[in-house]
């Protein structure tokens, strides 16, 4: 396959991973940062907004992985591209949201 195929899968993995904290926070009834908060990405959004944002991320992930990227999980390179996209987003989110929730400095808790 070509580079675009793997970039679509990488992005799909990132959107799939981004859905997780928003959906989990929303379903648990907890506020969480979102692009719709003020200040953007720093302030908290309601649990309802987070469920909607998480679901939107799932839809985009589906479109990127299945429709545009034609994901084949039995293909190791496809799975690697998705996994790397998910890992990249997870590491970014851990550092970014760790600033707000104490995850970057747990020894000070």
TAPELIN-V531564 format. One line per field, one symbol per residue. psi: psi as a letter, one per 40 degrees, with the letter a starting at -180 (. if undefined). burial: I if it has 9 or more other C-alpha atoms within 8 Angstrom, else O. A space follows every 50 residues. Layout:
psi=???
burial=???
This chain:
psi=iidddddddddddddddddddddddddefiiiiieeihihediiiidddd ddddddddddddddddddefhheehddddddddddddddddddddddddd eedegdee.
burial=OOOOIIIIIIIIIIIIIIIIIIIIIIIOOIIIIIOOIOOIIIIIIIIOII IIIIIIIIOIIIIIIIOIIOOOOOOOOIIOIIIIIIIIIIOOIIIOIIIO OIIOOOOOO
